[in-house]
Amino acid sequence: MNVSIVGSGYVGTTVAACLADLGHEVVTVDIDESVVDAINAGDPAIHEPGLDDLVARHAGDRLRATTDYGVVPETDLTMLALPTPSREDGSIDLTAMEAGARSVGAALASADRSNSPDPHLVVTKSTVIPTTTREVLGPAIAEAGLTQGEDFLVASNPEFQREGSAVADFLNPDKLVFGTDDDRALARLHDLYTPLREAAETEIPVVETGIEEAEMIKYANNAFLASKVSLINDIGNVCKEFGVDAYEVADAIGLDDRIGERFLRSGVGWGGSCFPKDTKAIVAASRDGGYDPRMLQAAIDLNDAQPERLLSLLDRHVDVSGKRVAVLGLAFKPGTDDVRESRAIPVIEGLQSRGAEVVAYDPVATENMRAHFPDIEYTDSASEALDGAHAAIVVTDWDEFAVLDEAFDAMATPVVVDGRRIIERRAGITYEGLTW
């Protein structure tokens, strides 16, 4: 198939590269010429395991990028994969999505589609509140004088890709969700994913549902996982008060198939582009409708409190005012350079409010964090960050942090507060685990 994808961020670029790898002809549309040039040169411009190889392999062949929406009518379907950032009240900002939808509509309206009598399919890939596709994006496309059902169709096909494993998640999905009330749109979505399903070693479940249900499934998925992490963090905080190792507790309860072992690693909390934004958005939307989702709000509140709890453990051992403190890990999780809602941000802010001299290290996320904190010191290695430090705080569980034994010997006072259980407790360091 010929596919156009509007937006070349984490989702758009990964989906484009993976669809090209499945044999589709894919063109991405983005207003940022530097992003377009990078993709055409075979560089995805974002850090995501496996993505570099796919983009380099298919760029100039089955994958290309452009700033011109005029390519849209030449394709069989268009995916909208644009940002939906949070507003101050937690609701999502649809400015980019609406602008993209209008541009798609204008491109379709200005093209001669006499040789393509079937309506063009526009698929919402970004995470949006239920009713957005039907009541906001559909009308935005139609503003160019088009008729939904005759000139274009809409559908929702949410993504379930984790940063740090997005390529693997796309190629080995737990499920595919097709949200539409039009059989023509449904058939086209099935065609799009046929190569993926044929290549899979096991059958991939396909959920055929309505547009609003598909939109809600993505929110429910993320809200449930975010709440599970907050719950195990809360349990972990209780364990810490009793001197109990929360990880041993989690190993045991994870054997119960009603609970499962995944997402039971307690620590400093979740961040990134999905969990914070999506939980806040569904809470805000629910309140607008007159319902207060107290459990979801509690999950957010618990997550927001974990960085300060981490810092309070540091306070037990060191008065950091005027002292060098190393922050190990800046990305919100290992495997990505994304620092959006990273727990390192409130940790660094908390250290600064205490008067600490912050030195930070991350293998890939330094430049992204520099935009938030341009004046702190950044190093090229964890060992360099630890040298002369009076304390270290571990925020991201990069594998390299597990083998830093000798580096701790160079600290002025070897106090280590671990928010991710990546450092081994050993003689010669004062060690505190957040929930163990």
N, C-alpha and C positions, 0 to 999 in steps of 0.2 A: 504494500500500500504506500501511498504518498501521504506523509504526515507533516503538518506544521505545528510547531510548539511556540507559543508566545511566552517569553520569559526564559532567561538563561542563568538562573540561579542554581542552588543546590538541586532542587527538584527537576527543573526544566532540563538542565544539562545532563543529569543522570538518566532521566527518562529518554531523552533524545539519543544518547549514546547506546543505551541498552536496546531501544527499538531498532536502531541501525544495525546493531549486532545480530538482531533476529532476522534481518534481511529487508527491512522497510527502508524506503527513501525518506529521509527526515531533514527538514529545514527548521532552524530555530530563528525566531524574530526577537530582536532586542534593540532598545533605543541607545544602548551604550556601545559606541563603535569599537572601543577597546576590547570589550567582551567578544564582540563579533569577530574582530581580527584574530583574537587569541584562539577561538574555536576553529576558525578556518586554517590557522597555522598548526592545529593539532594539539593545542594546549587548553585544558578546561578552565584554567585560572582559579580553581578551587582545589583544596586537598581532600581527596576521597579515594580510599584504597580501590584499585582496579580501574578507576575512571580514566587516568592518564593513558593507559594502554588502549582502552576502547576508543577514546577521542582521536588519539594518534593513528590508530588503525583505520578509522572510517572517515576522517576529515578529508574533504576533497573528493570523496567517492559517494558513499551513502549518507554522509552527514555534512551539512554546510550551515552557515549562519548568515543572516542579513539584517539590515535595519528596515527593509522594505516590506510593508504589509501586502504589497501586490502579489507576493507568492502564495498567499492564503487560498485564493480561488483555484489555484492549480493543484491543490491537495484534496485528498478524500475526507480528511477531518482535521480539525484544529483543536489543540489542547491549550487551555489557559492555565499557565503555571506562574502566575505573577505574585508578588508579595502581598500579604494581608497583615500588616503590622498592627500591634495593639495601640489603641488610644489610651489616654490617661485613665479612663474609667474601665478599661479592660475590653471594651468592644473592639471589633476589628475595623480597620480603615480599608474601605473598598475602592479608594481612589484609583489605584493602579489597575485593579481588575475591571472597573467600569470603563476606564480609558482604553484598555486593551480590547474589551468587548465592542466598544464603539468603532475602534479602528478596524477590527475584523469585519463588522457590519458594513463600514464604508468601502472596504476592499471588495467584499462580495457584491455590493450594489453597483460598483463601477466596472465590474468585469463582465465580459461576454461569456455567459455560462450556458449558451445554447447547446453546446456539445456535452454538457453535464446536467441532464434534466433532474437528477436526484438532488434533494435538498442537501446543503452542506451541513455536516455535523460539527457542532461546537461543544467540546467536552470540558467541564470544570475539573481541573486537576488540583488546584489549590484548595486548602481547607477553608470552607465558608459555612456560615450559619445556615441552618435549614430555611428554605424558601428563597435563598439568595439567587440560585441559578435561574429559577422560574420567574421570580418577581423583580429581580434587579438586572441580572446579566442578559436574560432574554430580551427584555424591553430595550436595553442599551444597544444590543445588536440591531434590533428592529428600527431604531431611530433613523437609519439611513433609507427607510422606505421599504424595508423587507417585511415579509409575512412569515411568522413562525409556523412551521408545519409544511409550508410550501417552498420557501426559499432557504430555510435553515431549520435544523433541529438542535435541541439542547439535551445534554446528559451530564451526569456526575459519575466520575470514576476516581474516587479518592486514592491517594497513594499511602502505603504503609511501609515507608523506607526509613530506616534509622541512619542518621549521619554516622559515618565510620564503617557502615556495612551496607550502604545504599545500593550498590551494584549487586551484591549477593542477595539482598532482600528483594530486589526487582526480579532477578532471574530465578529465585526460589521462594515465591510468595506463599504465605499461609492461606491466602484467599485472594480472589479477584471480586470486586464489587462493581456491578453495572447498574447505575440508577437512571432509569428512563421509563416513560410510559408510551414510547413509540417503538413498534417492532422493527422499523427500518434502522433506528439508532442502535437498538439492541443487536441486530444482525451485524452491523458494522463494528461494534465493539468486540463481538465474538471473533470476527475476521482479524481484527488487530492483534488479538492475543492467541490466535490459533498456533502460530509458530512456537510461542512460549509453552503452551500446554502440550504440544506434540513432543517437545524436547525434554519435558519434565520426566523425572524417574518415577514419580508417583503422581496420582491424579490431583490436580489443583482445584479445590472447591470454588465454584462460581456462584456468587450471590446475585440473583436478578431481583431487583427491587425498585421502588419508586425513587424519584430524584431526591425528595426531602429525606427519605429513609437513608439513602446513601450518604448524604451530607452529614446526617446525625451519627451514622455508624463510625465515621472517622473521629468525631468528638468523643463518642462513648468509648471507643478504643483507647484513645489517649488519656481521657479522664480516669478510666479504670486503672491503667498502668501507673499514672502519676499518683493516684490515691494509694495504690499498693505499695509504691516506694515510700510515700509519706507514712503509711501505717507501719511498715517495718522499721522506719527511722524512729517513729514514736516508741515502738516496742524496744528498739535498741537503746533509746535514751533511758527507758525504765531499767533495762538490763544494766546499764552503766551505773545507775544509782545503787544497785544491789551487788556490784562487783561481778556481774555475770557476763560471759562472753556471748554477745548477741549473734555472732556467726555460728556458734555451736547450736544455739537455739534454732536459728534459721535452717541449718542443715537438717535438723530433725523435723521441723514442721513442713519443710519442702518435700518430704517423703509422702505426705498426705496428698493424694491426687486431686483433692478438692482445692488445694492451695497451690501446689506446684513449686518447683525450685527456682524459677526465673523471677527476676526483679526482687530478690530478697537480700541483696547486698546493701546493708544499712550504711549510711555515711552522711556526707555534708549536703546531700540533696540533688535535685534535678535542675537542669537548665536547658539551654538550646533554643531552637526556633519553634518547637512544637509544644511540649508539655506546658511551659509557662503561658504562652500565648493562647493555646487552645482551652486550657482550664479556665483562665480568666474570661475568655470570650463566651464560653457556654454559661458561666456564672452570670455574666452581665446580661446575656440574652434572656436567661431564665428570669432574672429580676425584672427586666423590662416587661416580661409577660406576667409578672405578679407572683412568681414563686422564688423563694429563697433556698438555694441548694446548699444547706449547711454543711453537709459532709464534704462536698467539693471545696467549699471555702476553707474548711478545716485543713484539708490537704495542702492548700496554698499557704495558709498561715504557718503550718508546721514546717513546710519547706523553707519559707522565708526566715524562720527562726534558727535553722541549723547552722548557718555560718557564724552567728554570734555565739552559739553554744560552743562551736569549735574554738573561737577566740577566748571564751571564758576558761577553757581548759588550759590554754596558753598562759592566761593571767595567773593561774595557780603556781606557775613555776618561774615566770620572768616578768619583770616590769620592763616593757619593751621601749619605753620612752627614751629616745636618743640612741637606741641600739639597732643593729643590723638584723633584719629578719628576712629569711629566704622563703619565698612562696614558690613551691614546686608544682607546676601545672597551671595553665591559663585557659586552655580550651575547656568547654563544658563537659567533654568526655574524651577519652583517648580515641585516636583514629581520625580526628578532624581538626581543622584550624578555626572552627567556629567558636567565637567567644560570646555569642548572644546569650544573655541571662546566665552566663557562667557564674558558678559560686565563687570563683576567684575575685569577682568584682566587689561584692560586699565584704569579702575577707580583706582585700587590700584597703578598702575604705575604712574598715574597722581598725586596721593597723595604723593607718594614717591619723585617724582620730586619737589614737593612743600615743602619737608622736614617734612611731617607729620609722626607721630608715629602711624602706622596702627594696629588696632586690628580687627579681623574678626570672624564672626560666620556664620555657616550654619548647619542645622540639619543633613545633610548626606554627604555633599561634601567637608568637611574639608581636609581629607587625600588626595583627588585628587588635591586640590588647593595647598596643601603643597609642591607638586612637582614643582610648578611654583614659589612659594614664601616661601622658607623654613625658612626665618628669621623673618617673621612678627609674631605677637602674635595671637594665636587662642584661643577661649574660648568655654566652653561647653554650654553656653546659651546666648541668646540675652541680657538678663539683665546684665550678667557679662561683656559683651562687652560695654554696654552703661555706666556702672559705671565709673564715672570720666571723661567721654569723653567730648571733647569740641564741637563735631559735630558728626552726624550720617548720613550715606548715605545708602539708601535702593536700592538694585540692583535686588533682586529676591523677588517675591511676595508670599512668604510662608505665609500660613494662620496665623501662630502663631505671625507674626509681627503685625497683626491687633489688638492684645490685649495686647499691651506693655505700656499702659498708665502710670502706676506707675513707670515703669523702667526709663522713661524719667526724672523723678524727681531726679534720682541719677546722672544725667549728670552735668559736671562742668558748661557748658553753653548749654542749650537745643536747639541746632540748628539741625533741621532735614530736609534733602533734599531727597525727595522721587522720585525715578525713576519709580515706578510701581503703584502709587495710592493705596497703601495698608494701609497707616497710616492715621488716621482721624485727620484733623486739629482741634486743641483744644487750649484753654487758657493754658498758662504756657510754651508753646514751640514756638520757631520761626520756622515756617514751610514754606517750598518752594516745590511746586509740579513742575515737569519738564515741563508739558504742560497744567497746570491748575492753 
